[in-house]
Amino acid sequence: MSPFTRNLTLLLVGLSSVSLQSHAEDSAPAVRPALPIAAKDWTLFRGDPLSSGVARTTLPDKPELLWKYTVKEGAFDSTAAIADGVVYIGDLDGKLYAIDLVSGKDIWSQKFEAGFIAAPAVKNGFLYLGDMDGKCYCIDAKTGKSKWSFAADAEVDASANFWKDNVLFASQDRNLYCMNAVTGQQVWKFAIEDQIRCTPTVVGDRAFVAGCDGKLHIIDLTKGESSGSVEIGSPTLITPAVLGDHVFFGTEANVFFSVNWKEAKVAWQVEDNSSTQGYRSSPAVTSDLVVVGSRNKMVQAFRPDNGKELWTFPTKQRVESSPVIVGNRVFIGSADGRLYSLNAKDGTEVWQAQCTGGFTGSPAVADGKLVIASDRGVVYCFGSKK
């Protein structure tokens, strides 16, 4: 029996309760004001190498629908990337689209061999993207033509990340691949005991991989070797978010963790005993809150320092989409087809948009606009018409 199967079995029969360690005062911190300088790009799945899920731009109080791009009989499970005024996104049928961010008009589209769940990662005029057959591409962002590719041995679900002149791909074949971003030559590969289905988060010369083998792996990028791991008790598919010395993520056992990566130990953990659905949403984090969607039909916010629950917000269906923090608000999609804007301080609803289909993919926020794609093949762009 594989570690993934064994841990899912443990999940079904129930895990022991997890204690919440609280060592700071209970008063909720104030939420920081919105950052004044707009960023033009969202080039990685969670916005930056730390997978923070924090936008460096603002959005209007009540965003308006600027355009929608519809793929007939299409379906998106992916999150868009935004670079140099262009939206890039792949669909489940294996087509990759480049769409003008301002007008929503088609720039180019290219058909590939297999479908895309992973979000494109963009650097120096190239897209880096793996598909459901495990083929990883370097693609010219202006033309959609492949510059190089290599084949992993299993599906690639998550976005690539970058370290120095290299690109990092994670695969269900258990390997994290480090490739030269220009030539496609393999620098090293690092194997864990079961599938990798998350984006590798990068801080300095370390990468963090939350694995289906029930461990958080800390990887020395200079050597392609382990520099430590932390037992987390069950599998996870979640891309970890990093703030300072701490890594945040949830698991299939419905436990949410903060791990001190410098000490390679759990700082705090919170278990939701009301559900066995597990987390499929990657968190967003600032110094004031860490927020995450739950398959238990809610959005949750915790204090990053001690795990104290700040607020919850109920949705009508499960939440697998990952949140983005934009100033004093949290934006997140749900399987109920709604895009929600929540007050980051207390979780109250500020605004919502009802869309066609549901959302598994997450918002990409750049240049005063939010882009999100539904499982009914529609890409939406919200912002201000003024």
C-alpha positions in Angstrom: 0.0 0.0 0.0 1.4 3.4 -1.0 1.9 6.1 1.6 -0.8 8.2 -0.2 -3.4 5.3 0.0 -2.4 4.5 3.6 -2.8 8.1 4.7 -6.1 8.5 3.0 -7.3 5.3 4.9 -6.2 7.0 8.1 -8.2 10.0 7.1 -11.3 7.9 6.7 -11.1 6.2 10.0 -10.3 9.4 11.8 -7.2 11.0 13.2 -6.5 12.0 16.7 -7.5 15.5 17.8 -5.0 18.2 17.3 -4.3 20.8 20.0 -4.2 24.5 19.2 -1.2 26.1 20.8 -1.8 29.7 21.7 1.0 31.9 23.1 0.0 35.4 22.2 -2.7 37.8 23.2 -6.2 37.2 21.9 -7.0 40.6 20.5 -7.3 40.6 16.7 -4.7 42.7 14.9 -5.6 45.5 12.6 -5.4 44.8 8.9 -2.8 46.7 6.9 -4.0 49.3 4.4 -3.8 48.5 0.7 -0.4 48.9 -1.0 -0.4 52.2 -2.9 1.8 51.1 -5.9 0.1 48.9 -8.5 1.9 45.9 -9.9 1.4 45.1 -13.6 2.0 41.4 -13.4 0.9 38.1 -11.7 3.4 35.7 -13.1 3.1 32.8 -10.7 0.2 30.7 -9.3 0.2 32.5 -6.0 1.6 35.8 -7.2 5.2 35.5 -6.0 7.9 32.9 -5.2 6.8 32.8 -1.6 3.3 31.8 -2.7 1.9 34.5 -0.4 -1.3 35.1 -2.4 -1.0 38.8 -1.8 -1.7 41.3 -4.7 0.5 44.3 -5.1 -2.4 46.4 -6.7 -5.8 47.8 -5.8 -9.3 46.9 -6.9 -12.4 49.1 -6.9 -14.8 48.8 -4.0 -17.3 47.2 -6.3 -15.5 45.7 -9.3 -17.3 45.7 -12.6 -17.2 43.0 -15.3 -14.9 44.4 -17.9 -15.0 41.4 -20.3 -15.5 37.7 -20.5 -13.8 35.3 -22.9 -15.8 32.2 -23.6 -14.5 28.9 -24.9 -17.4 26.9 -26.4 -17.8 23.6 -24.6 -14.5 24.4 -22.7 -13.6 24.0 -19.1 -10.9 25.7 -17.0 -9.4 24.2 -13.8 -6.4 26.5 -14.0 -5.4 29.9 -12.7 -4.3 32.6 -15.1 -0.9 34.3 -15.3 -0.7 38.0 -16.2 2.4 39.5 -17.8 3.0 42.6 -19.9 -0.7 43.2 -20.4 -1.5 39.7 -21.5 -3.5 37.0 -19.7 -2.2 33.4 -20.2 -4.3 30.4 -19.3 -4.6 26.7 -20.4 -7.8 24.6 -20.5 -8.6 21.0 -19.8 -8.6 20.2 -23.5 -5.0 21.2 -24.0 -5.4 24.6 -25.5 -3.3 27.5 -24.3 -4.7 31.0 -24.7 -3.1 34.5 -24.7 -5.8 37.2 -24.2 -5.4 41.0 -24.1 -5.9 42.1 -20.5 -7.5 45.4 -21.5 -9.9 44.3 -24.3 -10.4 40.6 -23.6 -9.6 39.9 -27.3 -7.7 36.8 -28.5 -4.0 37.4 -29.2 -3.1 33.8 -30.0 -4.0 30.2 -29.0 -2.1 27.0 -29.4 -3.2 23.4 -29.1 -1.0 21.0 -27.1 -1.0 17.2 -26.6 -2.8 17.1 -23.2 -4.9 19.3 -20.9 -3.7 21.8 -18.3 -4.5 22.0 -14.6 -1.3 23.9 -13.8 -1.1 27.7 -14.0 1.5 29.1 -16.4 4.6 30.6 -14.8 6.1 33.5 -16.7 9.7 34.8 -16.9 11.8 36.7 -19.4 9.2 36.4 -22.2 8.6 32.6 -21.8 5.8 30.5 -20.2 6.7 27.4 -18.2 3.9 25.0 -18.0 3.3 21.2 -17.3 0.4 19.2 -18.6 -1.8 16.3 -17.5 0.5 13.8 -19.3 3.5 15.1 -17.5 5.1 17.0 -20.4 6.7 20.3 -19.3 7.1 23.1 -21.7 9.0 26.3 -22.2 6.8 28.4 -24.5 7.5 31.7 -26.3 5.0 34.2 -24.8 4.6 36.1 -28.0 3.8 33.2 -30.3 2.8 30.2 -28.2 5.4 28.1 -29.8 7.4 25.6 -27.7 11.1 26.3 -27.3 11.9 23.1 -25.4 10.1 20.4 -23.4 10.8 17.3 -21.3 8.6 14.5 -20.1 8.1 13.7 -16.5 6.8 10.2 -15.7 3.4 11.4 -14.5 0.9 14.3 -14.4 2.0 17.9 -13.6 -0.8 19.6 -11.6 0.9 22.7 -10.2 2.6 25.8 -11.4 6.4 26.0 -11.9 8.5 28.3 -9.8 12.0 29.8 -10.4 15.3 29.8 -8.6 18.2 31.8 -10.1 18.4 30.8 -13.8 16.4 27.6 -13.2 12.8 26.6 -13.3 11.3 24.1 -10.9 8.6 21.6 -11.9 6.8 19.2 -9.5 5.2 16.0 -10.8 3.0 13.1 -9.6 6.0 10.9 -10.4 7.3 12.0 -6.9 10.0 14.2 -8.3 10.9 17.9 -8.1 12.8 18.8 -11.3 15.3 21.6 -11.5 15.9 22.6 -15.1 17.9 25.3 -16.7 15.2 27.8 -17.8 17.0 28.7 -21.0 18.3 25.4 -22.3 15.9 22.9 -20.6 18.9 20.9 -19.4 18.3 19.0 -16.1 20.3 20.4 -13.2 19.0 17.8 -10.6 15.9 16.1 -9.5 14.7 15.3 -6.0 12.3 12.5 -5.1 10.0 12.1 -2.2 8.0 9.0 -1.2 4.8 9.8 -3.0 3.2 12.3 -5.4 3.9 16.0 -5.5 0.9 18.0 -6.5 1.8 21.4 -5.2 3.8 24.3 -6.5 7.3 24.4 -4.9 7.5 27.5 -2.8 10.9 29.3 -2.9 12.7 31.3 -0.2 16.3 32.1 -0.8 18.1 28.8 -1.6 15.3 26.7 0.0 12.2 25.2 -1.6 9.2 23.9 0.3 7.1 20.9 -1.0 4.0 19.6 0.8 3.7 16.0 -0.3 1.3 13.2 -0.6 3.7 11.3 1.6 2.5 13.2 4.7 5.6 15.4 5.1 6.6 19.0 4.5 9.9 18.8 2.7 12.6 21.5 3.0 14.9 21.2 0.0 18.4 22.7 -0.5 18.2 24.2 -4.0 22.0 24.5 -4.3 22.4 20.7 -3.9 19.0 19.3 -4.8 19.0 17.5 -1.5 16.8 17.4 1.6 17.7 19.8 4.4 14.9 18.6 6.6 11.3 17.4 6.7 8.3 17.7 9.1 5.7 15.0 9.6 2.2 16.3 9.0 0.2 13.2 9.5 -1.6 12.9 6.2 -1.3 13.8 2.5 -1.7 17.2 1.1 -2.0 18.8 -2.4 -1.6 22.4 -1.1 1.0 24.9 -2.2 2.5 26.3 1.0 2.5 30.0 1.7 5.6 31.5 3.5 5.7 34.5 5.9 9.1 35.0 7.6 10.2 31.7 9.2 6.8 30.1 8.9 5.1 27.9 6.2 1.3 27.6 6.1 -0.9 24.9 4.5 -3.7 22.5 5.1 -4.0 18.8 4.6 -6.4 16.1 3.5 -7.1 15.4 7.1 -8.6 18.8 7.5 -5.7 20.0 9.7 -4.2 23.5 9.0 -0.5 23.9 9.9 2.1 26.6 10.6 5.6 25.1 10.4 8.7 26.9 11.5 10.9 25.9 8.6 14.2 27.1 10.1 13.6 24.8 13.1 11.8 22.1 11.1 9.0 21.8 13.6 5.3 22.5 13.9 4.6 25.9 15.4 0.8 25.4 15.6 -2.0 23.3 14.1 -5.7 23.6 14.0 -8.1 20.7 13.2 -11.7 21.2 12.0 -13.6 18.2 13.5 -16.8 19.2 11.8 -15.7 17.8 8.4 -13.5 15.2 6.8 -13.4 17.0 3.5 -9.8 18.3 3.8 -8.2 21.4 2.3 -7.7 21.9 -1.4 -7.3 25.6 -1.3 -3.8 27.2 -0.9 -3.7 29.9 1.8 -2.8 33.6 1.5 -0.9 35.2 4.3 0.1 38.6 5.6 1.4 39.6 9.0 -2.2 40.1 10.1 -4.0 37.0 8.9 -3.7 33.7 7.0 -6.9 32.9 5.0 -7.9 29.7 3.3 -10.9 28.2 1.6 -12.4 24.9 2.9 -14.3 22.1 1.2 -16.5 22.4 4.3 -18.3 25.3 2.5 -16.5 28.1 4.2 -13.6 30.6 4.2 -11.5 30.7 7.3 -9.0 33.2 8.7 -6.4 32.6 11.4 -3.8 34.6 13.2 -0.5 33.8 11.7 1.4 33.9 15.0 -0.8 31.5 17.1 -3.6 30.0 14.9 -6.4 31.7 16.7 -9.5 31.8 14.5 -10.3 35.3 13.5 -13.5 34.7 11.5 -15.3 32.3 9.1 -17.5 33.0 6.2 -20.0 30.5 4.9 -20.4 29.7 1.2 -23.1 27.7 -0.6 -20.7 25.0 -1.9 -17.2 23.8 -1.3 -14.2 26.1 -1.8 -11.2 24.7 -3.6 -10.2 28.0 -5.2 -7.4 29.8 -3.4 -7.9 33.3 -1.9 -6.0 36.5 -2.9 -5.6 39.3 -0.3 -6.0 42.7 -2.0 -5.5 45.5 0.6 -8.2 45.2 3.2 -10.2 42.6 1.3 -10.1 38.9 0.4 -11.2 37.7 -3.0 -12.1 34.0 -3.5 -14.1 31.9 -5.9 -16.4 29.0 -4.9 -17.9 25.9 -6.5 -21.3 27.8 -6.2 -20.2 30.0 -9.1 -19.7 33.1 -6.9 -16.7 35.3 -6.7 -16.7 36.8 -3.2 -15.0 39.9 -1.8 -14.7 39.8 2.0 -13.6 42.3 4.6 -10.2 40.9 5.7 -10.7 42.2 9.3 -14.0 40.5 10.1 -14.9 38.3 7.2 -18.1 40.1 6.3 -19.2 40.1 2.7 -18.4 43.3 0.8 -19.3 42.3 -2.8 -20.0 39.3 -4.9 -20.5 38.4 -8.5 -22.5 35.4 -9.7 -20.8 33.7 -12.7 -21.5 30.8 -15.0 -20.2 27.5 -13.6 -18.0 27.0 -10.5 -14.5 27.9 -9.7 -11.6 25.6 -8.9 -9.0 27.9 -10.3 -8.0 31.0 -8.4 -8.0 34.8 -9.0 -5.0 36.4 -10.6 -4.8 40.1 -9.6 -2.7 42.7 -11.4 -2.8 46.2 -12.8 -6.1 47.0 -11.1 -7.9 43.9 -12.5 -8.9 40.5 -11.3 -9.0 37.5 -13.7 -10.6 34.2 -12.9 -11.8 31.3 -15.1 -14.7 28.9 -14.5 -15.3 25.2 -15.1 -17.8 26.2 -17.9 -15.0 27.6 -20.1 -15.4 31.3 -19.3 -12.6 33.7 -18.3 -13.8 36.8 -16.4 -12.0 40.1 -15.9 -13.2 42.5 -13.2 -12.0 46.0 -12.5 -13.1 49.6 -13.1 -14.7 50.9 -16.3 -13.7 54.5 -15.4 
